[in-house]
Amino acid sequence: MRKKRLLEFAALVVAVGGLAGGWTLMANADNPALDAARSATAKYHRIDVAKAAGYGRFVDANGIACIDMPGLGAMGIHYVNGSLVGNPAIEATQPEALVYEPEKNGQLRLVAAEYIVIKSAWDANHAHRRRSTVRAST
């Protein structure tokens, strides 16, 4: 049941992508959130430490962990911490997912942290955007 729920969640994340809103850490020297994220995730360069902290390998409905499209690139292998998913807060020091790139020697290299908020949780805790309508005069 839990695996099915996690797979449904993955489909939701893929389906709605950026609809929940997002938070981008800009790569510049004067960004305290980026510094906090780097510091907090430094230990996760070792996959065994990430696993011990509750991050588990995430696969799609077909059991695929890394979507690769030759000529376009790959998403990497995601490790998700289910206890962090569903929290509507985005905290630089607590990414819901870590993304690893497989190296030629078989090792995994940490290449990204992802912050995931389920759309309903985001909407419940943030003001909705209002669409403005512009009418042309005739």
N, C-alpha and C positions, 0 to 999 in steps of 0.2 A: 504494500500500500504506500509506504513512504517513498519507494523508488518511483512508483507511478506518479505520485504527487510532484516529485522533483522533476520528472520528465515533462509533466504538464507545465510546470513553472518554466522550464527551459523553452518550451514552445511559445509560452507567453512572452518571455524576454525577447526571443527572436522575432516574434510577430509584431510586437509593439515598439521594439527598439527604442528610439529616442522619445516616444510619446510621453513618457513619465517625466520628462525633464532630465537634465543631466548636469553634471558638475565636471568641469574640465580643469585640471591642474595645469596652469600655464608654466611651461618650462623656462623660467627666468630666475635670476639670482635673488630677487626680492619677493619670493613667495613663501611665506611661513607654512602654508598648508602643504606645499610640495616638499619642503624640508621635513615636515612632520611625517608625511607619508613615506618618504625615503628612509627615514630613521626607523619608523615602526615596521617596515617591511624588509629591512636589511637581513634580519634573521631568516627570512623565508627564501633566501637564495639557496638554502639547503632544503630540499623537498621533504626530507624526513622531519624537519622541524615544522613545516607547514602541515603535514599529516598529523603530527602530534597535537597541533593547535586546533584540529577539527576540520581542516580543509580536505575534501575528498575529490577524487577524479570525477569529472562530470562528463557524461556521454549523452548523445542524442538517442532518439527512439531506435535507431539502427545500431547502437553500440559504438558509434564513431566518436572519438574524443578530440580529433583535430580535423577540421574541415580544410581541405587543401584544394585550391583551384590553380592548376599550373598556368603560369603566365600572369596570374592575378595576385597570388600570395596565399597565405594561410592564416587562420585565426589563432593558432596555438592551442595548447592543451590547457583546459580550464580546470582549476581546483576550486570548489565552492565550499564555503562554510555555511551550512544550512541554518545554524543558530543565529547568524547575522542577517540572513535574507529575511525580509519582511519588516525589518526595522525601518521606519520612514525617515530616520535621520541619516545624513550622509556625513560620515566622520572620516577625515583623512587618515587617521591611524587605524581604522578598522575596515579594510576593504572586504566586501562580500566574496570577491573572487580574485584569484591570482592566476596569471596566464604564464605558461612556460613554453619555451621553444625547445624542441628536441635537437640536441647537438649530434654531430656525426659520430661521436664516441658513445652515444646512447644516454648521456647525461641530459638532464633538463635544466635549462637556464631561465631564471625569472626575467620576464620582459615587460610585464604590465600588471597593474592592479586595477580592478574594476569595482565600481560602486553601483549596486543594484537596488532600486526601489520599485516594488510592485506598484503599478499604476493606481490601484484603488487606495493603497496606503499613502501614496504621494498626494492624490486628490483630497484625501481626508485631512491632510495636514498643511495644505498650501492653498492659497487663494487661486481660484481658477482664472485663467486668462479670459478676457472678454474679447470677442472678435468685433472689430469695428467695421462698420459698413460705410463705404464711401459711395455716395450717390452722385452721379453726374447730372448736371443741370442741362436741360434741353433748351 
